[in-house]
Amino acid sequence: MPLNPGRAPPPEGQKIFDDISIVDISILDMPSTEKLSPAALEILLILAGQSMHGYAIMKTSRGEGGVRLGPGTLYRWLDSLSQTGYIRIKKEDGRRNLYEITPSGRKVLRDELSHAQNLLARAKVAGIRTQGSGG
């Protein structure tokens, strides 16, 4: 509901109440600040390549030197990522679940990776060598 029905909104910075001002809402367009756990990030990275069953996700995470996801951890995170809308679960053959990343899952993954790239760039400027930087 508008703050002033039937009236033009007050200019930015003008007081509407004693303790509330109109502010720039462009912050709504900013990248997500939600941080993913290493397990959630690993799962989204794997699913960004293709949809998979749980066992294949677990095997892939171990084969690529990523986070080791045991069955309990994996399925707990798959359930959580599904509830947040970052992955979708499809039933296959009426019994097996196929997991796939959603557009919002791709967005949060891109935001997280962009943040990581910025951190690595700042570390390089500060002279901090990372594990994969040749030293």
DRENTORKOL-3810 file (N, C-alpha, C; in nm, 4 decimals):
REM DRENTORKOL-3810
@n.u->0.0851; n.v->-0.1172; n.w->0.0000; ca.u->0.0000; ca.v->0.0000; ca.w->0.0000; c.u->0.0896; c.v->0.1234; c.w->0.0000
@n.u->0.0570; n.v->0.2239; n.w->-0.0860; ca.u->0.1407; ca.v->0.3436; ca.w->-0.0903; c.u->0.1368; c.v->0.4188; c.w->0.0418
@n.u->0.2462; n.v->0.4906; n.w->0.0690; ca.u->0.2524; ca.v->0.5668; ca.w->0.1929; c.u->0.1538; c.v->0.6830; c.w->0.1916
@n.u->0.1369; n.v->0.7476; n.w->0.0780; ca.u->0.0451; ca.v->0.8614; ca.w->0.0632; c.u->-0.0513; c.v->0.8315; c.w->-0.0511
@n.u->-0.1582; n.v->0.7543; n.w->-0.0294; ca.u->-0.2477; ca.v->0.7185; ca.w->-0.1395; c.u->-0.3012; c.v->0.8429; c.w->-0.2101
@n.u->-0.2952; n.v->0.8415; n.w->-0.3437; ca.u->-0.3484; ca.v->0.9522; ca.w->-0.4223; c.u->-0.2582; c.v->1.0729; c.w->-0.4303
@n.u->-0.1418; n.v->1.0683; n.w->-0.3676; ca.u->-0.0484; ca.v->1.1826; ca.w->-0.3699; c.u->0.0842; c.v->1.1383; c.w->-0.4301
@n.u->0.1556; n.v->1.2332; n.w->-0.4836; ca.u->0.2895; ca.v->1.2039; ca.w->-0.5353; c.u->0.3804; c.v->1.1696; c.w->-0.4184
@n.u->0.4752; n.v->1.0767; n.w->-0.4380; ca.u->0.5661; ca.v->1.0437; ca.w->-0.3282; c.u->0.6520; c.v->1.1633; c.w->-0.2906
@n.u->0.6882; n.v->1.1761; n.w->-0.1639; ca.u->0.7748; ca.v->1.2873; ca.w->-0.1240; c.u->0.9130; c.v->1.2719; c.w->-0.1869
@n.u->0.9855; n.v->1.3814; n.w->-0.2042; ca.u->1.1205; ca.v->1.3720; ca.w->-0.2607; c.u->1.2114; c.v->1.2905; c.w->-0.1697
@n.u->1.3156; n.v->1.2332; n.w->-0.2322; ca.u->1.4101; ca.v->1.1524; ca.w->-0.1559; c.u->1.4699; c.v->1.2342; c.w->-0.0432
@n.u->1.4785; n.v->1.1740; n.w->0.0745; ca.u->1.5366; ca.v->1.2395; ca.w->0.1899; c.u->1.4363; c.v->1.3168; c.w->0.2733
@n.u->1.3179; n.v->1.3439; n.w->0.2185; ca.u->1.2170; ca.v->1.4174; ca.w->0.2958; c.u->1.1588; c.v->1.3261; c.w->0.4030
@n.u->1.1395; n.v->1.3804; n.w->0.5199; ca.u->1.0831; ca.v->1.3037; ca.w->0.6303; c.u->0.9356; c.v->1.2761; c.w->0.6037
@n.u->0.8951; n.v->1.1499; n.w->0.6233; ca.u->0.7537; ca.v->1.1166; ca.w->0.6124; c.u->0.6955; c.v->1.1023; c.w->0.7530
@n.u->0.7742; n.v->1.0470; n.w->0.8388; ca.u->0.7421; ca.v->1.0380; ca.w->0.9802; c.u->0.8643; c.v->1.0908; c.w->1.0536
@n.u->0.8606; n.v->1.0958; n.w->1.1830; ca.u->0.9732; ca.v->1.1485; ca.w->1.2590; c.u->1.1027; c.v->1.0712; c.w->1.2340
@n.u->1.0926; n.v->0.9396; n.w->1.2165; ca.u->1.2142; ca.v->0.8606; ca.w->1.2077; c.u->1.2283; c.v->0.7836; c.w->1.0764
@n.u->1.1506; n.v->0.8161; n.w->0.9737; ca.u->1.1577; ca.v->0.7446; ca.w->0.8464; c.u->1.1736; c.v->0.8456; c.w->0.7339
@n.u->1.2713; n.v->0.8219; n.w->0.6459; ca.u->1.2927; ca.v->0.9065; ca.w->0.5277; c.u->1.2824; c.v->0.8191; c.w->0.4038
@n.u->1.2498; n.v->0.8801; n.w->0.2907; ca.u->1.2540; ca.v->0.8094; ca.w->0.1634; c.u->1.4021; c.v->0.7925; c.w->0.1287
@n.u->1.4418; n.v->0.6731; n.w->0.0905; ca.u->1.5811; ca.v->0.6468; ca.w->0.0558; c.u->1.5882; c.v->0.5821; c.w->-0.0810
@n.u->1.7047; n.v->0.5814; n.w->-0.1372; ca.u->1.7271; ca.v->0.5180; ca.w->-0.2662; c.u->1.7075; c.v->0.3676; c.w->-0.2507
@n.u->1.6153; n.v->0.3097; n.w->-0.3265; ca.u->1.5904; ca.v->0.1656; ca.w->-0.3131; c.u->1.6667; c.v->0.0845; c.w->-0.4161
@n.u->1.7675; n.v->0.1429; n.w->-0.4810; ca.u->1.8458; ca.v->0.0667; ca.w->-0.5774; c.u->1.9213; c.v->-0.0464; c.w->-0.5096
@n.u->1.9293; n.v->-0.0462; n.w->-0.3772; ca.u->1.9942; ca.v->-0.1566; ca.w->-0.3067; c.u->1.9209; c.v->-0.2868; c.w->-0.3322
@n.u->1.7955; n.v->-0.2802; n.w->-0.3739; ca.u->1.7217; ca.v->-0.4023; ca.w->-0.4043; c.u->1.7782; c.v->-0.4721; c.w->-0.5265
@n.u->1.8497; n.v->-0.3986; n.w->-0.6125; ca.u->1.9083; ca.v->-0.4559; ca.w->-0.7326; c.u->2.0503; c.v->-0.5051; c.w->-0.7104
@n.u->2.1022; n.v->-0.4894; n.w->-0.5890; ca.u->2.2388; ca.v->-0.5309; ca.w->-0.5605; c.u->2.2476; c.v->-0.6829; c.w->-0.5610
@n.u->2.3671; n.v->-0.7377; n.w->-0.5841; ca.u->2.3833; ca.v->-0.8821; ca.w->-0.5792; c.u->2.3469; c.v->-0.9358; c.w->-0.4412
@n.u->2.3087; n.v->-1.0601; n.w->-0.4392; ca.u->2.2728; ca.v->-1.1248; ca.w->-0.3138; c.u->2.3905; c.v->-1.1217; c.w->-0.2181
@n.u->2.3636; n.v->-1.0931; n.w->-0.0921; ca.u->2.4702; ca.v->-1.0949; ca.w->0.0076; c.u->2.4644; c.v->-1.2235; c.w->0.0886
@n.u->2.3736; n.v->-1.3113; n.w->0.0508; ca.u->2.3632; ca.v->-1.4384; ca.w->0.1216; c.u->2.4862; c.v->-1.5219; c.w->0.0895
@n.u->2.5537; n.v->-1.5673; n.w->0.1906; ca.u->2.6732; ca.v->-1.6479; ca.w->0.1711; c.u->2.6360; c.v->-1.7952; c.w->0.1736
@n.u->2.6921; n.v->-1.8696; n.w->0.0801; ca.u->2.6679; ca.v->-2.0124; ca.w->0.0729; c.u->2.7740; c.v->-2.0851; c.w->0.1537
@n.u->2.7344; n.v->-2.1932; n.w->0.2159; ca.u->2.8331; ca.v->-2.2777; ca.w->0.2844; c.u->2.9166; c.v->-2.3475; c.w->0.1776
@n.u->3.0333; n.v->-2.3987; n.w->0.2132; ca.u->3.1124; ca.v->-2.4734; ca.w->0.1144; c.u->3.0341; c.v->-2.5904; c.w->0.0538
@n.u->2.9544; n.v->-2.6597; n.w->0.1346; ca.u->2.8765; ca.v->-2.7731; ca.w->0.0828; c.u->2.7715; c.v->-2.7250; c.w->-0.0174
@n.u->2.6995; n.v->-2.6173; n.w->0.0154; ca.u->2.5967; ca.v->-2.5650; ca.w->-0.0746; c.u->2.6601; c.v->-2.5150; c.w->-0.2034
@n.u->2.7730; n.v->-2.4460; n.w->-0.1925; ca.u->2.8436; ca.v->-2.3964; ca.w->-0.3100; c.u->2.8875; c.v->-2.5125; c.w->-0.3990
@n.u->2.9401; n.v->-2.6165; n.w->-0.3382; ca.u->2.9841; ca.v->-2.7348; ca.w->-0.4125; c.u->2.8678; c.v->-2.7972; c.w->-0.4888
@n.u->2.7545; n.v->-2.8117; n.w->-0.4238; ca.u->2.6373; ca.v->-2.8724; ca.w->-0.4875; c.u->2.5900; c.v->-2.7870; c.w->-0.6041
@n.u->2.5794; n.v->-2.6564; n.w->-0.5840; ca.u->2.5346; ca.v->-2.5689; ca.w->-0.6926; c.u->2.6333; c.v->-2.5683; c.w->-0.8094
@n.u->2.7627; n.v->-2.5717; n.w->-0.7792; ca.u->2.8631; ca.v->-2.5784; ca.w->-0.8860; c.u->2.8474; c.v->-2.7054; c.w->-0.9685
@n.u->2.8255; n.v->-2.8159; n.w->-0.9011; ca.u->2.8085; ca.v->-2.9433; ca.w->-0.9708; c.u->2.6823; c.v->-2.9400; c.w->-1.0574
@n.u->2.5733; n.v->-2.8923; n.w->-0.9994; ca.u->2.4463; ca.v->-2.8911; ca.w->-1.0725; c.u->2.4424; c.v->-2.7847; c.w->-1.1821
@n.u->2.5330; n.v->-2.6869; n.w->-1.1779; ca.u->2.5379; ca.v->-2.5863; ca.w->-1.2841; c.u->2.5763; c.v->-2.6514; c.w->-1.4168
@n.u->2.6495; n.v->-2.7607; n.w->-1.4105; ca.u->2.6911; ca.v->-2.8320; ca.w->-1.5315; c.u->2.5832; c.v->-2.9213; c.w->-1.5888
@n.u->2.5091; n.v->-2.9895; n.w->-1.5019; ca.u->2.4017; ca.v->-3.0787; ca.w->-1.5463; c.u->2.3200; c.v->-3.1254; c.w->-1.4280
@n.u->2.1984; n.v->-3.1684; n.w->-1.4557; ca.u->2.1127; ca.v->-3.2263; ca.w->-1.3519; c.u->2.1678; c.v->-3.3634; c.w->-1.3148
@n.u->2.1558; n.v->-3.4001; n.w->-1.1869; ca.u->2.2102; ca.v->-3.5278; ca.w->-1.1405; c.u->2.1259; c.v->-3.5864; c.w->-1.0297
@n.u->2.1457; n.v->-3.7165; n.w->-1.0086; ca.u->2.0901; ca.v->-3.7847; ca.w->-0.8919; c.u->2.1848; c.v->-3.7610; c.w->-0.7734
@n.u->2.1345; n.v->-3.7829; n.w->-0.6532; ca.u->2.2134; ca.v->-3.7593; ca.w->-0.5331; c.u->2.3452; c.v->-3.8337; c.w->-0.5301
@n.u->2.3427; n.v->-3.9617; n.w->-0.5651; ca.u->2.4652; ca.v->-4.0410; ca.w->-0.5602; c.u->2.5695; c.v->-3.9850; c.w->-0.6571
@n.u->2.5265; n.v->-3.9417; n.w->-0.7754; ca.u->2.6194; ca.v->-3.8847; ca.w->-0.8735; c.u->2.6788; c.v->-3.7541; c.w->-0.8221
@n.u->2.5988; n.v->-3.6747; n.w->-0.7520; ca.u->2.6506; ca.v->-3.5497; ca.w->-0.6932; c.u->2.7595; c.v->-3.5829; c.w->-0.5917
@n.u->2.7315; n.v->-3.6803; n.w->-0.5064; ca.u->2.8276; ca.v->-3.7193; ca.w->-0.4034; c.u->2.9573; c.v->-3.7692; c.w->-0.4677
@n.u->2.9469; n.v->-3.8526; n.w->-0.5708; ca.u->3.0642; ca.v->-3.9061; ca.w->-0.6398; c.u->3.1431; c.v->-3.7952; c.w->-0.7096
@n.u->3.0734; n.v->-3.7033; n.w->-0.7739; ca.u->3.1386; ca.v->-3.5933; ca.w->-0.8452; c.u->3.2147; c.v->-3.5033; c.w->-0.7483
@n.u->3.1565; n.v->-3.4762; n.w->-0.6330; ca.u->3.2239; ca.v->-3.3885; ca.w->-0.5368; c.u->3.3545; c.v->-3.4502; c.w->-0.4895
@n.u->3.3564; n.v->-3.5784; n.w->-0.4742; ca.u->3.4797; ca.v->-3.6456; ca.w->-0.4294; c.u->3.5818; c.v->-3.6549; c.w->-0.5413
@n.u->3.5358; n.v->-3.6727; n.w->-0.6644; ca.u->3.6262; ca.v->-3.6906; ca.w->-0.7777; c.u->3.6938; c.v->-3.5629; c.w->-0.8223
@n.u->3.6377; n.v->-3.4470; n.w->-0.7917; ca.u->3.6950; ca.v->-3.3213; ca.w->-0.8370; c.u->3.7728; c.v->-3.2496; c.w->-0.7278
@n.u->3.8006; n.v->-3.3169; n.w->-0.6181; ca.u->3.8775; ca.v->-3.2549; ca.w->-0.5116; c.u->3.8006; c.v->-3.1485; c.w->-0.4363
@n.u->3.6711; n.v->-3.1526; n.w->-0.4440; ca.u->3.5887; ca.v->-3.0533; ca.w->-0.3768; c.u->3.5577; c.v->-3.0933; c.w->-0.2338
@n.u->3.4482; n.v->-3.0445; n.w->-0.1848; ca.u->3.4023; ca.v->-3.0759; ca.w->-0.0497; c.u->3.3531; c.v->-3.2197; c.w->-0.0483
@n.u->3.4006; n.v->-3.2967; n.w->0.0478; ca.u->3.3538; ca.v->-3.4353; ca.w->0.0576; c.u->3.2154; c.v->-3.4367; c.w->0.1210
@n.u->3.1180; n.v->-3.4777; n.w->0.0411; ca.u->2.9800; ca.v->-3.4784; ca.w->0.0868; c.u->2.9371; c.v->-3.6214; c.w->0.1168
@n.u->2.9167; n.v->-3.6507; n.w->0.2448; ca.u->2.8612; ca.v->-3.7796; ca.w->0.2827; c.u->2.7111; c.v->-3.7779; c.w->0.2592
@n.u->2.6466; n.v->-3.8936; n.w->0.2635; ca.u->2.5026; ca.v->-3.8988; ca.w->0.2357; c.u->2.4192; c.v->-3.8093; c.w->0.3267
@n.u->2.4475; n.v->-3.8070; n.w->0.4559; ca.u->2.3692; ca.v->-3.7251; ca.w->0.5482; c.u->2.3807; c.v->-3.5776; c.w->0.5171
@n.u->2.5039; n.v->-3.5314; n.w->0.4959; ca.u->2.5281; ca.v->-3.3912; ca.w->0.4633; c.u->2.4667; c.v->-3.3551; c.w->0.3292
@n.u->2.4886; n.v->-3.4411; n.w->0.2305; ca.u->2.4392; ca.v->-3.4145; ca.w->0.0960; c.u->2.2873; c.v->-3.3985; c.w->0.0941
@n.u->2.2156; n.v->-3.4955; n.w->0.1489; ca.u->2.0698; ca.v->-3.4900; ca.w->0.1397; c.u->2.0093; c.v->-3.3809; c.w->0.2281
@n.u->2.0764; n.v->-3.3478; n.w->0.3354; ca.u->2.0314; ca.v->-3.2357; ca.w->0.4177; c.u->2.0440; c.v->-3.1055; c.w->0.3383
@n.u->2.1577; n.v->-3.0890; n.w->0.2679; ca.u->2.1775; ca.v->-2.9686; ca.w->0.1877; c.u->2.0871; c.v->-2.9666; c.w->0.0652
@n.u->2.0644; n.v->-3.0800; n.w->0.0026; ca.u->1.9730; ca.v->-3.0842; ca.w->-0.1117; c.u->1.8334; c.v->-3.0400; c.w->-0.0696
@n.u->1.7892; n.v->-3.0846; n.w->0.0475; ca.u->1.6585; ca.v->-3.0444; ca.w->0.0988; c.u->1.6569; c.v->-2.8935; c.w->0.1258
@n.u->1.7609; n.v->-2.8428; n.w->0.1887; ca.u->1.7689; ca.v->-2.7003; ca.w->0.2207; c.u->1.7721; c.v->-2.6152; c.w->0.0941
@n.u->1.8527; n.v->-2.6542; n.w->-0.0041; ca.u->1.8622; ca.v->-2.5790; ca.w->-0.1291; c.u->1.7309; c.v->-2.5832; c.w->-0.2071
@n.u->1.6588; n.v->-2.6914; n.w->-0.1936; ca.u->1.5274; ca.v->-2.7019; ca.w->-0.2563; c.u->1.4285; c.v->-2.6068; c.w->-0.1895
@n.u->1.4333; n.v->-2.5996; n.w->-0.0572; ca.u->1.3427; ca.v->-2.5110; ca.w->0.0165; c.u->1.3696; c.v->-2.3639; c.w->-0.0136
@n.u->1.4952; n.v->-2.3277; n.w->-0.0395; ca.u->1.5280; ca.v->-2.1885; ca.w->-0.0717; c.u->1.4977; c.v->-2.1561; c.w->-0.2178
@n.u->1.4689; n.v->-2.2590; n.w->-0.2967; ca.u->1.4388; ca.v->-2.2377; ca.w->-0.4380; c.u->1.5616; c.v->-2.2360; c.w->-0.5267
@n.u->1.6780; n.v->-2.2754; n.w->-0.4742; ca.u->1.8007; ca.v->-2.2745; ca.w->-0.5536; c.u->1.8142; c.v->-2.3999; c.w->-0.6392
@n.u->1.7484; n.v->-2.5076; n.w->-0.6012; ca.u->1.7448; ca.v->-2.6277; ca.w->-0.6839; c.u->1.6007; c.v->-2.6769; c.w->-0.6910
@n.u->1.5750; n.v->-2.7590; n.w->-0.7906; ca.u->1.4433; ca.v->-2.8191; ca.w->-0.8119; c.u->1.4629; c.v->-2.9705; c.w->-0.8095
@n.u->1.3687; n.v->-3.0399; n.w->-0.7504; ca.u->1.3738; ca.v->-3.1857; ca.w->-0.7446; c.u->1.2676; c.v->-3.2409; c.w->-0.8382
@n.u->1.3108; n.v->-3.3275; n.w->-0.9301; ca.u->1.2181; ca.v->-3.3935; ca.w->-1.0211; c.u->1.2191; c.v->-3.5431; c.w->-0.9912
@n.u->1.1027; n.v->-3.6019; n.w->-0.9861; ca.u->1.0928; ca.v->-3.7467; ca.w->-0.9674; c.u->1.1210; c.v->-3.8147; c.w->-1.1013
@n.u->1.2027; n.v->-3.9157; n.w->-1.0965; ca.u->1.2346; ca.v->-3.9915; ca.w->-1.2176; c.u->1.1998; c.v->-4.1370; c.w->-1.1908
@n.u->1.1264; n.v->-4.1975; n.w->-1.2773; ca.u->1.0812; ca.v->-4.3361; ca.w->-1.2610; c.u->0.9994; c.v->-4.3537; c.w->-1.1343
@n.u->0.9392; n.v->-4.2452; n.w->-1.0852; ca.u->0.8543; ca.v->-4.2527; ca.w->-0.9676; c.u->0.9257; c.v->-4.2753; c.w->-0.8359
@n.u->1.0581; n.v->-4.2955; n.w->-0.8385; ca.u->1.1272; ca.v->-4.3224; ca.w->-0.7112; c.u->1.2581; c.v->-4.2467; c.w->-0.6946
@n.u->1.3302; n.v->-4.2242; n.w->-0.8020; ca.u->1.4592; ca.v->-4.1550; ca.w->-0.7909; c.u->1.4413; c.v->-4.0064; c.w->-0.8104
@n.u->1.5164; n.v->-3.9283; n.w->-0.7334; ca.u->1.5116; ca.v->-3.7829; ca.w->-0.7462; c.u->1.6241; c.v->-3.7341; c.w->-0.8360
@n.u->1.5888; n.v->-3.6467; n.w->-0.9278; ca.u->1.6851; ca.v->-3.5804; ca.w->-1.0137; c.u->1.6887; c.v->-3.4352; c.w->-0.9687
@n.u->1.8075; n.v->-3.3835; n.w->-0.9411; ca.u->1.8236; ca.v->-3.2472; ca.w->-0.8900; c.u->1.8762; c.v->-3.1576; c.w->-1.0005
@n.u->1.8179; n.v->-3.0376; n.w->-1.0107; ca.u->1.8668; ca.v->-2.9412; ca.w->-1.1092; c.u->1.8664; c.v->-2.8022; c.w->-1.0483
@n.u->1.9609; n.v->-2.7210; n.w->-1.0924; ca.u->1.9726; ca.v->-2.5840; ca.w->-1.0421; c.u->1.8630; c.v->-2.4980; c.w->-1.1062
@n.u->1.8117; n.v->-2.4018; n.w->-1.0315; ca.u->1.7089; ca.v->-2.3099; ca.w->-1.0811; c.u->1.7745; c.v->-2.1779; c.w->-1.1219
@n.u->1.7014; n.v->-2.0907; n.w->-1.1903; ca.u->1.7582; ca.v->-1.9594; ca.w->-1.2231; c.u->1.8033; c.v->-1.8815; c.w->-1.0986
@n.u->1.7280; n.v->-1.8886; n.w->-0.9895; ca.u->1.7728; ca.v->-1.8171; ca.w->-0.8683; c.u->1.8963; c.v->-1.8839; c.w->-0.8091
@n.u->1.9089; n.v->-2.0149; n.w->-0.8251; ca.u->2.0303; ca.v->-2.0843; ca.w->-0.7813; c.u->2.1508; c.v->-2.0416; c.w->-0.8623
@n.u->2.1313; n.v->-2.0245; n.w->-0.9931; ca.u->2.2410; ca.v->-1.9768; ca.w->-1.0792; c.u->2.2815; c.v->-1.8343; c.w->-1.0412
@n.u->2.1824; n.v->-1.7518; n.w->-1.0093; ca.u->2.2126; ca.v->-1.6133; ca.w->-0.9714; c.u->2.2942; c.v->-1.6081; c.w->-0.8434
@n.u->2.2516; n.v->-1.6808; n.w->-0.7406; ca.u->2.3246; ca.v->-1.6767; ca.w->-0.6142; c.u->2.4643; c.v->-1.7377; c.w->-0.6320
@n.u->2.4762; n.v->-1.8380; n.w->-0.7173; ca.u->2.6069; ca.v->-1.8968; ca.w->-0.7457; c.u->2.6968; c.v->-1.7954; c.w->-0.8160
@n.u->2.6435; n.v->-1.7265; n.w->-0.9172; ca.u->2.7227; ca.v->-1.6225; ca.w->-0.9867; c.u->2.7659; c.v->-1.5130; c.w->-0.8899
@n.u->2.6733; n.v->-1.4693; n.w->-0.8039; ca.u->2.7056; ca.v->-1.3647; ca.w->-0.7066; c.u->2.8178; c.v->-1.4102; c.w->-0.6133
@n.u->2.8077; n.v->-1.5337; n.w->-0.5674; ca.u->2.9093; ca.v->-1.5877; ca.w->-0.4751; c.u->3.0444; c.v->-1.5995; c.w->-0.5444
@n.u->3.0457; n.v->-1.6462; n.w->-0.6682; ca.u->3.1718; ca.v->-1.6604; ca.w->-0.7418; c.u->3.2324; c.v->-1.5246; c.w->-0.7753
@n.u->3.1480; n.v->-1.4273; n.w->-0.8061; ca.u->3.1959; ca.v->-1.2918; ca.w->-0.8319; c.u->3.2617; c.v->-1.2351; c.w->-0.7062
@n.u->3.1981; n.v->-1.2568; n.w->-0.5925; ca.u->3.2548; ca.v->-1.2117; ca.w->-0.4650; c.u->3.3903; c.v->-1.2787; c.w->-0.4402
@n.u->3.3989; n.v->-1.4080; n.w->-0.4684; ca.u->3.5251; ca.v->-1.4811; ca.w->-0.4488; c.u->3.6342; c.v->-1.4275; c.w->-0.5417
@n.u->3.5977; n.v->-1.3959; n.w->-0.6668; ca.u->3.6956; ca.v->-1.3394; ca.w->-0.7605; c.u->3.7475; c.v->-1.2048; c.w->-0.7105
@n.u->3.6588; n.v->-1.1237; n.w->-0.6572; ca.u->3.7005; ca.v->-0.9940; ca.w->-0.6033; c.u->3.7957; c.v->-1.0121; c.w->-0.4861
@n.u->3.7657; n.v->-1.1078; n.w->-0.3994; ca.u->3.8548; ca.v->-1.1341; ca.w->-0.2855; c.u->3.9919; c.v->-1.1807; c.w->-0.3327
@n.u->3.9943; n.v->-1.2687; n.w->-0.4320; ca.u->4.1227; ca.v->-1.3172; ca.w->-0.4847; c.u->4.2035; c.v->-1.2039; c.w->-0.5478
@n.u->4.1360; n.v->-1.1155; n.w->-0.6195; ca.u->4.2054; ca.v->-1.0018; ca.w->-0.6805; c.u->4.2649; c.v->-0.9113; c.w->-0.5728
@n.u->4.1888; n.v->-0.8878; n.w->-0.4671; ca.u->4.2399; ca.v->-0.8044; ca.w->-0.3579; c.u->4.3569; c.v->-0.8729; c.w->-0.2873
@n.u->4.3491; n.v->-1.0046; n.w->-0.2723; ca.u->4.4594; ca.v->-1.0785; ca.w->-0.2090; c.u->4.5861; c.v->-1.0671; c.w->-0.2937
@n.u->4.5698; n.v->-1.0755; n.w->-0.4247; ca.u->4.6849; ca.v->-1.0641; ca.w->-0.5150; c.u->4.7504; c.v->-0.9265; c.w->-0.5023
@n.u->4.6683; n.v->-0.8214; n.w->-0.4983; ca.u->4.7189; ca.v->-0.6848; ca.w->-0.4830; c.u->4.7944; c.v->-0.6721; c.w->-0.3507
@n.u->4.7451; n.v->-0.7394; n.w->-0.2478; ca.u->4.8080; ca.v->-0.7326; ca.w->-0.1157; c.u->4.9307; c.v->-0.8234; c.w->-0.1054
@n.u->4.9608; n.v->-0.8957; n.w->-0.2143; ca.u->5.0779; ca.v->-0.9824; ca.w->-0.2141; c.u->5.0558; c.v->-1.1157; c.w->-0.1457
@n.u->4.9327; n.v->-1.1546; n.w->-0.1295; ca.u->4.9012; ca.v->-1.2837; ca.w->-0.0661; c.u->4.8902; c.v->-1.3884; c.w->-0.1759
@n.u->4.9687; n.v->-1.4937; n.w->-0.1626; ca.u->4.9644; ca.v->-1.6024; ca.w->-0.2592; c.u->4.8629; c.v->-1.7059; c.w->-0.2147
@n.u->4.7811; n.v->-1.7488; n.w->-0.3110; ca.u->4.6829; ca.v->-1.8528; ca.w->-0.2814; c.u->4.7351; c.v->-1.9866; c.w->-0.3276
@n.u->4.6666; n.v->-2.0910; n.w->-0.2900; ca.u->4.7136; ca.v->-2.2268; ca.w->-0.3172; c.u->4.7348; c.v->-2.2539; c.w->-0.4650
@n.u->4.6508; n.v->-2.2003; n.w->-0.5509; ca.u->4.6638; ca.v->-2.2265; ca.w->-0.6939; c.u->4.7410; c.v->-2.1203; c.w->-0.7704
@n.u->4.8103; n.v->-2.0306; n.w->-0.7000; ca.u->4.8749; ca.v->-1.9182; ca.w->-0.7711; c.u->5.0229; c.v->-1.9398; c.w->-0.7971
@n.u->5.0693; n.v->-2.0609; n.w->-0.7886; ca.u->5.2077; ca.v->-2.0887; ca.w->-0.8217; c.u->5.3058; c.v->-2.0650; c.w->-0.7101
@n.u->5.2599; n.v->-2.0695; n.w->-0.5897; ca.u->5.3565; ca.v->-2.0492; ca.w->-0.4845; c.u->5.3003; c.v->-2.0779; c.w->-0.3554
END
